[in-house]
Amino acid sequence: MNNRYFFLRLIAIVTTVAIVFSACKKINEATELGGGLIPPVDGITTFDTTVSLQTFNDTFTFNTDSQYYDKNKEFFLGKLDNDPLFGKTDARMFLELKPALFPFYFNNTNPDSLFIDSVVLLLNHVENYGDSTIPQTVNVYEIDPIPANNFKSDSNYLIRQEHFTYTNLLGSRTFTPASLNDTVKAFKDTTTHQLRIRLDNSFGSRLLSYDSVKTSFNGAYANDSIFKSKLRGFVVKSVGNGNALMGFDLNGFNTALAIYYRYDKRTMPTVPNIDTTVVYFPFSNSFCAAANYVKRDFAGSPLAAAVGGTTQDPLVYIQSTPGSYADIKIPDLATLDNRLVHRAELIVEQVYDASDEKFGPPGQLYLDASDPTISAFNKHRVIPYDLQLLTGGSLNFGDFGSTPIDGTDGSGHAIKIWKFNITRYVQHVLNGTLPLYDLRLFAPYSLLEQYGIPPASDITVKVGVNKAIAKGRVRVGGGNHPTQRMRLRIIYSKL
């Protein structure tokens, strides 16, 4: 009898333990995204629901995306002629290169003793985006020396506007962007990651011909203002075909105008002594101007076909500044009763395309809220409660979910997945303390937004999202995509 009771008690204990571990697993699986917000076993019953949403593609215009760009950031040059999802891109650079100090002198005592060897534009290469094996031809022009082309070193310029005119072609080079990673050997210089474009010797001779005699202080090199009247700056643009953007650091050591020349350094009047040297006109952040012009052409692309109309889109196309966005509506959220929200995530999944191998996604995506009651021109606000200002003025993008995680789709392709944490915002919507906003998904460089908790007074904050413009695009599933639909997942308990 004792053995019989022992075995019955043992079976009961084993069964109980199995039930407890099963319950723990169910809770952990159901609330896995909660990241420790819910105790694994505490007597609380948790539920998991998915709320449907609607998605609509659109593109930014000059008026809705007036982006000024900082010359300290990465600049882009090149052409994308064959992105099968997003169409074409043309990126051009405008910049000044000047002597490091004024007044400036060449190594001569006689204005007739200077002889040009070559003059070369040098650009500090950072990276390539796209198909870097396709050759591109890059031309260098001189900005027209007219008063209207007033290139200001203390100004940031709009990226959607080509601000200056140019007609004088100074030089050209055809190369593959991939070759910019190679080692370059030049006179007194061996380096890598440098684009070198040789300019016409006539331009170099012109630079030498400006008054450089040490006894004169009213020539072109006397001060910055006079030099600027002689040389307004350079335009660098890709012509013909291409399918890659090249990123450059204007402030990098490898960016300069290199003037290779010979001069007579004789110490005796009748004994010539010719020497060869090089002088560099660098990009000085303090008194050199720069602008990056980026033109998008969506004509004939799937993105262009998806824009417009009232029917929701199964595929969403997000391209970095200047680019595109998606409006997101969640009407079903208004039908839910109040409950305790442990986690609410807007889940966004990349829909793989073969072109993704060459055209990668933006570094971060951003989600904000549309608020028609805002009096400012940009009627959008930072998602209340879930995005918060940190010390130094930045926002908590890491906790918010702007950075993607790695995943795979049903066919085994590597994809990116975004999980935006909007838990507190959803809780306040269900409590009735916040309105239900339409949301906007995009990949900006930076923007001005309203920050605050209505009805309290807002402040305007600058939100910096991505490190650079131009590069990055991704196609994701929309609200009615058959296998990778965008959705709002809510883990909750009943009150």
Secondary structure, DSSP 8 states (H G I E B T S, - for coil): -HHHHHHHHHHHHHHHHHHHHHHHHHHHHHTGGGTTSS-SSSS---EEEEE--EEEEEE--TTT---EE-TTS-EEEEEEEEETTTEEEEEEEEE----SSSS---S-SSGGGEEEEEEEEEEEEEEEEE-TTS-EEEEEEEE--STT----TT--EETT-----EEEEEEEEEE-GGGGGSEEEETTEEEESEEEEEE-HHHHHHHHHS---TT-SSSTTSSHHHHHHH---EEEEEES--EEEEEE-TTSTT-EEEEEEEEE--SSTTS--EEEEEEEEE--TTT--EEEEEEEE-TTSHHHHHBSSSS--SEEEEETTTTEEEEEE-GGGGGS---EEEEEEEEEEB---GGGGTS---S--EEEEE-TT--SSS-EEE-TTTS-B-TTS-B-HHHHT-S-EEEE-TT--EEEEEEEE-HHHHHHHHHTSS---EEEEE--SEEEEEES-TTS--EEEEEE--SSSS--EEEEE-TT-SSS--EEEEEEE--
